């Protein structure tokens, strides 16, 4: 990144993916896969998570989606949408 005053800061797709994965892990997700797509200079974030059998799938998916959105917005990343899908259970 170039942080010269007055210059636009550019964040790479790999950095957005790393932020996405970190935000998901903050909610307690251990096993995940994240992917990005770009639409009109905004990102479409897709994150598949695995939840323990005793876990609350809906609550964890909602918390994960909200945390990803919050973290990326705090970093100024333009977001079109964040999708979180429960892919099965982690053992």
C-alpha positions in Angstrom: 0.0 0.0 0.0 1.1 3.5 -0.7 0.3 5.8 2.2 1.7 9.1 0.7 -0.5 12.0 1.9 -3.0 13.0 -0.7 -2.8 9.7 -2.6 -5.6 7.2 -2.7 -4.9 4.1 -0.7 -5.4 0.9 -2.6 -6.2 -2.4 -0.9 -5.5 -5.6 -2.8 -8.0 -8.4 -3.1 -5.7 -10.7 -1.1 -5.8 -8.2 1.7 -9.6 -8.1 1.6 -9.7 -11.9 1.7 -7.3 -11.9 4.7 -9.5 -9.3 6.5 -12.6 -11.4 5.7 -11.0 -14.6 7.1 -9.7 -12.8 10.2 -13.2 -11.3 10.9 -14.8 -14.7 10.5 -12.3 -16.3 12.9 -13.0 -13.6 15.5 -16.5 -15.0 15.8 -15.3 -18.5 16.7 -15.3 -20.0 13.2 -12.4 -22.4 12.8 -13.0 -24.0 9.4 -13.9 -21.6 6.6 -13.5 -20.8 3.0 -13.8 -17.3 1.6 -14.1 -16.0 -1.9 -14.4 -12.6 -3.5 -16.0 -11.2 -6.6 -15.9 -7.6 -7.7 -18.9 -5.7 -9.0 -18.8 -2.1 -9.9 -15.7 -1.5 -7.7 -17.5 -3.2 -4.7 -16.8 -6.7 -3.4 -19.3 -9.5 -3.2 -18.0 -11.6 -0.3 -18.9 -15.3 0.0 -17.8 -17.2 3.1 -18.6 -20.9 3.8 -18.2 -21.9 7.5 -18.3 -25.2 9.4 -20.1 -25.2 12.7 -19.7 -27.8 15.5 -22.7 -30.1 15.8 -23.7 -28.5 19.1 -23.4 -25.0 17.7 -26.2 -22.6 16.8 -25.9 -22.4 13.0 -28.1 -19.4 12.5 -26.5 -17.3 15.3 -23.0 -18.0 14.2 -23.7 -17.3 10.5 -25.4 -14.0 11.5 -22.5 -13.0 13.8 -20.0 -13.9 11.2 -21.7 -11.9 8.4 -22.1 -8.9 10.6 -18.5 -9.0 11.8 -17.1 -9.4 8.3 -19.2 -6.4 7.2 -18.1 -4.3 10.2 -14.4 -5.0 9.8 -14.3 -4.3 6.0 -16.4 -1.1 6.4 -14.0 0.1 9.1 -11.2 -0.4 6.6 -13.0 1.5 3.9 -13.5 -1.5 1.7 -16.5 -1.0 -0.6 -19.0 -3.9 -0.1 -21.8 -5.0 -2.3 -22.9 -7.9 -0.1 -21.7 -10.5 2.4 -23.0 -14.0 2.2 -22.2 -16.7 4.8 -23.2 -20.3 4.2 -23.0 -23.1 6.7 -21.4 -26.0 4.8 -21.7 -28.7 7.4 -20.3 -29.5 10.7 -16.7 -29.3 12.0 -15.7 -32.2 14.3 
